Amino acid sequence: MRVFSLVAALKKSGATNEDIHLALASGQRGDLLDMHPDEVHALVVSDHAQAVLTLKQRIEVLQVERNEALSHLQKARDENNQLHGNLKAITDQLNAALAKIDKLNREIGRLESRMDND
């Protein structure tokens, strides 16, 4: 009850949750007050409500960060697909050029063979 008393007094004075935690960690305790159980419950619930609100805010921030990351990932995938398509087109052109070179080399070989026979 002395812990709740200290927490209530610090909250009334405008202390932050961090200030309250530091006070409790240093061993501070409040005076025993005649508090109604509903007041104690309200005090505990307000701490939980604040914690829930903080967690909800953190979840919202994480969701925004996740959506941004997914957007960047999709852009990277699109770029990767485009580069893959470009690579395929270049590979096809290279294969066609190699086929022409091979055909020209065979033609050169035939012409050289004719010249040697003449």
C-alpha angles and dihedrals in degrees: 000000000000088000091053090046092054092046091050093049093047092047091051089052091053098254117162123239088254090055090050093049091049091050092050092045090053090055100255117154133179132237118273107262129188097249124173113236089243089059091051090048092049090051093051093043092051090056090049092045090052091048091050091048091050091049092048090052091049090049090052091051091048091049091053091048090048092051091049090049091049090050091052090046092052091049090050091049091050091049090047091052091049092049090047089053091048091050091051091050092049091047090052091049091048092050090049090049091049090050090052091048090050090049091048091048090053090048090049089049091053092048092049090048091052091048091050091050093049 
